[in-house]
């Protein structure tokens, strides 16, 4: 069976040479990792059976999140966790597309364009949901950015974007906005404006995801209004 690694090893050098000016460092690394995954280039370990003396060599995995050979199990684990969180109600699939005129811009400015696409898509859906004619409330959304770029009828790339819920607070003394993702260690940042905070959080989360998606230690459920009676002193009664 032909694997992606076989294709990368055979056609990768020619492709990199042809598109040398348009490849990001992360894309070059992904190609190298996929080609070397579970080969002698990655090193390995040796195990020996105490009974029969058989020796087996195990090559190390690349652990690159784009590698289908060593990351398939993690992908299935992620799907299982998402399915376990689904509520026992109807779910609907909505597909929102990016105009083809923006494809070149998206390729050069992936983080900005893809983040804007997900943000505006979610905002549009929530605006419709807030209308009592449709839902009259806020929806729970699982957003996945699925990009397939075609060149000469060959699929070259596919990206998946994760969506996280951040808690935002404003320091009353400094006016600085502080945000964090519940249950995601290290996913916190700050900014002088909400836009700056969002950009900083996106950068932090992207760095944390370089080694693959991490399971959340806690899950954001929602907010509640708590009413508490406070004794503020006596008042005159007439």
N, C-alpha and C positions, 0 to 999 in steps of 0.2 A: 504494500500500500504506500503510495506516494504521500509524504508529509510536507508540511509547509517548510520545514527546515531543508528538505531536499531541494525545493524550488529556490529558496533563498541562497543556498550554497551554489547552485548552478547559475542562477540569473542575477543574484545580488550584486556582484562586483560590476557587471555591465550596467545595471540600473543605477547604482551609486555614481558611476562615472558620468552617465548621461544626465543625471539630475543633481550633480554636485552642488550647484548654486541654490537649490531649492529645498535641501534636506536639513532638518533641524538636528542638533546634536543628539537629542533623545531618540530620533528616528534611526540615526546611524547606529546608536547603541542597541536599539531593539533588533535591528537586522543582525548585528554581530552576535548578540546573546542567543537569538533563535537558532542561528547557524551552528553555534557551539554547544547548545544545551545537551547535556548528557552525552558528551563526547570526551575524548582524552584531553582536549583543550581546557576543560573545566576542572580537571583533576578528579579524584575519586577516592574510594576506600575499598578495602579488601576484606571479605569475610570468609571464614573457613569453617566447615562443618566438623564438629568434634567427633562425630560418629564415623563418617566415611572419608573425611579428609578432603572433600571437594572444595575447591577454591572458586569464589565468584567475585568479579570486579563490578563495582557500582560507581558509575560516573555521576558527578554532581549536577544538579539542575541549575539553570541560569537564574530562576526566580524573577525573571522580568515579567511584569503583569500582562504583557502582550503575547507571551509565548503560550500557544495552545497545548504544547506537550506537557509542561509541568504545572500549568495554572488551571487546567480543566477542573480538577477537584475543588479548588478554591472558588471557581465560578459556580459550580453546582452547590457548594455550601452557601454561597451568597443568595442564590435563587431560593434555596430551602428556607433561609432566614426571612427573606421577603415574603414568601408564601405563608409562613407561620404568623406573620403580622397582619395578614389580610382579614378584614372583618367579614362576618357572615352576611353579606349584602351584595347587591348587584355592583359590578365594576364595568367601566366603559373605557374603551381605547380611543384616544383622540390623537390624530397625527397632524402636526403642524410643520410645514416645509419652509425652507429658506429659498428665496428667489434665486434662480440660476445666475443672475447677474452679479450676485454677491459671493459666488464660489471662490473666485480668485482672492477676494479680500479675506474671506474666512480662512483660506489656506495660509495666508501670510500673518494673520492676526487671530489665531485660533482661540486663545483664552478670552479675548475681548468679545469677539463675535459670538462664540458659543455660549458664553455666560449671558450675553444680552438676549440671545434667542430663547434660552430657557427662562430667564427672568420675565421677559415680555409675554411669553406663551403662558406661563403660570398666572401672570397678572390678568391677561385677557380672559382666561377660564374663570378665575375667581370673580371678575367683574360680572360676567354672565350669571354665575352661581348666586351672587348677592341679590339679583333681581328675583322678587317673589314670584314672578311669572314662571321662573324656571326651578330654582331651588329655595332661595330665600335664606341662604346661610353660607358657611365656608366649607369648601371641599378639602378632603385629604388627597394629596397628589403624590404619585411616584413618577418622577420625570426621568426619562432616559434619553440621552442624545445618541442617536444611531446614525452614523454618517458612513455612506458608501460612496467613494469617489471613483468614477469610471474614466479610464483612459484607454482608447482603442478597444472598448468592450471588455476590458479586464478589470476585475475588482482589485484595487491596490491597498485600500486602507479602510478600517472601521474603528470608530472611537465610541466609547460609552461615557457619558457624563453622569455623575452622581449628584443627587440633590440632598442637602442637609438643612435642618432647621437650626437657626442661631438665635440665642437670646441676647438682646441688645439693651444696654443700660447707658445712662448719661451721667457723668460725674457732675454734681451740682456746683462743685468748687472750680473745676478746670474747664468744664464744658466739653470734655473729651468723651467720645462715644467708645464704649467697650463692648465687645461681642465675644461669645463663645458658643461652641456646639456641645450640647449636653451629652455626656458619655463618651466624648471623643478626646482622649488625652492629648494635650498640646494644641488643640484647635481653638485658639483664642488670639485676639489681636485688638487693636484700638485705632482710632482715627479722629481727625478734627471734624470731619463731616461723615454723614452716613455713606456717601459714595466711596470715600476713602477707606472707611472701615470695611465695606463690602469687598473692595479690591484687595485689601490686606488679608482678609479672611480667606478669599479665594486662593491667594498665593500660598498662604500657610497650609491650607488643606491639600493643595496640589503637591506641595513638598512632602507632606505626611503620607500621601498616597503613592509616592514613587515606588515603594516596595510592595504595593498591593493594598487593597481595601482592608481596613481593620474593623473588626466587629465592635459595635458600640457597646460600652459598658453600661449605659443607661439609655432609655428611650424617651424622647420628648412626647408627652401626652397632650398637654394643653395648659390653659390658664384658668383660674377660678377667681371669682370675686368673693372675698371673705368679709362679712360684716361683723364687727365687734363693738359692743357697747363700752364706752370709756367714761369713767367718772371724772368730770371736769370741775367739780365743786358744786356747792349749793347755790340755788337761785331763790330769790324771794317769792313767796306765795301770797297772793292777795285774796 
